[in-house]
Amino acid sequence: MKITVDFEECLKDSPRFRATIEEVEGDVCELESKLDKLVKLCIGMIDAGKAYNAANKQFVNGIRELAQQSTKDEVIESSLTKFAESLQEMINYHTILFDQAQRSIKTQLQTFVKDDIRKFKEAKKHFDKVSEEKEGALIKNAQAPRNKQHEVEEATNILTATRKCFRHIVLDYVLQINVLQSKRRSEILKSMLSFMYAHLTFFHQGYDLFSELQPLMKQLGGQLDQLVVDAAKEKRDMEQKHSTIQQKDFSNDDTKLEYNVDADNGIAMEGYLFKRASNAFKTWNRRWFSIQNNQLVYQKKFKDNPTVVVEDLRLCTVKHCEDIERRFCFEVVSPTKSCMLQADSEKLRQAWIKAVQNSIATAFRDKGDEGELDRKSSTSTGSLDSGGELKEKPIKGESALQKVLAIPGNTCCCDCGQPDPRWASINLGITLCIQCSGIHRSLGVHFSKVRSLTLDSWEPELLKVMCELGNGAINQIYEARREELGSRKPQPGDPRHEVEAYIKAKYVDRRFVRRPTDEELRNKVVALSKQEKRLSSSSEHLPPRPPPPTPKLRPGQSVKSADSGIQNSADGSREMLANTASTNSLTDADAAESPPMPMPATLPPASPCKEIVFYEPKEYSSGLQLYWAACARSLPDMAEALAHGAEVNWVNTEDDKKTPLIMAVQGGSLVTCEFLLQNAANVNQQDAQGRGPLHHATMLGHTGQVCLFLKRGANQNAADIDEKTPLTIAVDAANADIVTLLRLAKMNEEMREAEGPYSQSGDETYQDIFQDFTHMASNDPDKLNRYQQYDPQRP
């Protein structure tokens, strides 16, 4: 009820006015209480609505996952996808409704309470105070004795001033009361009307949405009736078939194995057999055998790649085996090995023997040319594709995913804990969910380089970087002080802005990184330098490397022509690789055909690496930690140094201006070099001798590192202070692999320049050979690091 206070009545300050004021004050107090309660209930409703929306989103995601799983059923997939889209729209409408409730109820009414009611309370304080002062002035005036004129005048003056002040205050108070009573109606109605209009819009949008969906729902309803009828019919048919099969006699079922050379799936015959292992215990294992593509293969599980027992059935024979303890055994014999097999019965044994014999006859009839025999590999086991030939799978998709997720801690997102991450930051060495990967992309590549674990191809050295680090190691560095600072780590489903703020604080501001003390830093650097010495001393006990191979020359070609110039054709580059990287020594026949390279009769022993000596530096820093960690091949310590602010191209002025990348070369680790390059290390930064990483890798004979630096744009024409280029050093050291790589890189560069400024591809031979060297450097480095190191004192 609206209560209006008359302005004339307030000047009289009558009991009626005081009663009205008391009633108004009680009403305003109750109004404030009700509004506070309504705002709190609105907040609770909004929070509950957000929780409902979050649960509803998870439900809709479950519908989408079910639709993706039902890709083979077009009706279910399309229907569930459409339903999920509609429900997602309703969730969006709900979100808008709750936002409007927050604006119209919570924000608007809170503003009314904080502004208007607060002004009323302040006016009441002034009114109460001046009322007390007026009451005191009246009492003092009444108590003034008539024989004391000065007291009478003083009391009269005070009363006059107090009454004047009271009139101003009471008028303002009454004005505030009337304004509040008038405004409360408009504010409450405006707030509730806005909220109700939001509901009206919400239900209209829902009605329109489901009106569009109704034809599809009716159509599906009709199809559902037919599906129920069809399902009942299929059930009856299956029950009848089940009953018919159950009545059959299965006593002679093992005779139904037949050899069918024209089978649709290319499998002429298949079934279970016991196979005797070739180990010392001669154990027997039951495996699923099949004859397909003129080969005898077996599998343990359906998803396993078939293992080849016999590469070519034309080269084998089959015979009964009666001289062993087990029954129903037969043996398949090839020129290289034999395989003992056991059937479940005599009839099955006869069927398999006959099938192998028929397959041999069929193979001779269909593949009579002898060229096929020369093409076959002599290996007896391998991975088969649909054509039965061996193949090599690139490191891509599930293979890279399995390798990276096998690292402890990598099965959940590094930043929010979302299970099954499918993205990675390659310079940090961590796995990420799709939301966090998007946030990492927004940071810029100088902070994080994002790559897909399932869609992108992975170089072997980059995959090893991921396996050397992982979420556990990185979080120990970047979240060391998180709990100490009381910061909450995001959880799956948290708002994006909260996750983004946490990731920026973690990687950009490095707020949770624990800074080491000077003593801790010194101990760390000294420990890394000692670790490098242990690595160096252990390498001294390795067996000596063989001398480099003598390059194989074509008849009539001189050594000088072989050593100088660059082959300008793809055939020449492939021949160069064949004559260097693929051949470790020449046969007697080759030596007779080709003149030997002019070399000393007895090569001097390999020059050892220059011993790396640790000197007490003038100052310990995170850059020095990175420097020694790179030499010690410790990626976690390198990541820690970078987190502490180390410059990746830090220069050690006390040691020939060497950089961490040069020390990684001297440490001999390809993975360490890759990690530094991913973190923006300069591949062409030189030391005080004018030698860059490519110079040092060539001098040490690290072929894999040379290959890596050339792929990353290293300048092979740069000369040191002795005016020696990497190619000059490689030729002096007679390192044929590195000479081949440098010449091929230069040839590829010239070919691209000849093709024009917009050429991107280069020579395919160059790409193939560098890929071969990359895989060899990562998977079998001993094949590459077989040459002597460069000795600048050797003539």
Buried (B, 14 or more C-beta within 10 A) or exposed (E): EEBEBEEEEBBEBEEEBEEBBEEBBEBBEEBBEEBBEBBEEBBEBBEEBBEEBEEBBEEBEEBBEBBEEBEEEEEBBBBBBBBBBBBBBBBEBBEBBBEBBBBBBBBBBBEBBEEBBEEBBEBBEBBBEBBEBBEEBBEBBEEBEEEEEEBBEBBBEBBEEBBEBBBEBBEEBBBBBBEBBEEBEEBBEEBBEBBEEBEEBBEEBBEEBEEEBEEBEEEBEEEEEEEEEEEEEEEEEEEEEEEEEEEEEEEEEBEEBEBEBEBEEBEBBBBEBBBBEEEEEEEBEEBBBBBBBBBBBBBEEEEEEBBBBBBBBBBBEBEEBEEEEEEBBBBBBBEEEBBBBBBBEEBBBBBBBBBBBBBBEBBEEEBEEEEEEEEEEEEBEBBBEEEBEEEEEEBBBEBBBEBBBEBEBBBBBBBBBBEEBBBBBBBBBBBBBEBBBBBBBEBEEEBBBBBBBEEBEBBBBBBBBBBBBBBBBBBBBBBBBBEEEEBEBBEEEBEEEEBBEBBBBBBEEBBBBBEBEEEEBBEBBBBBBEBBBEBBEEEEEEEEBEBBBBBBBEEEEEBEEBEEEBBEEBEBBBBBBEBBBEBEEBEEEBEEEBEEBEEEEEEEEBBEBEEBEBEEBEEBBBBBBBBBBBBBBBBBBBBBBBBBEBBBBBBBEEBEBBBBBBBBBBBBBBBBBBBBBBBEBBBBBBBEEBBBBBBBBBBBBBBBBBBBBBBBEBBBEBBBEEEBBBBBBBBBBBBBBBBBBBBBBBBBBBBBEEEEEEEEEBBEBBEBBBBBBBBBBBEEBEBBBBBBBBBEEEE
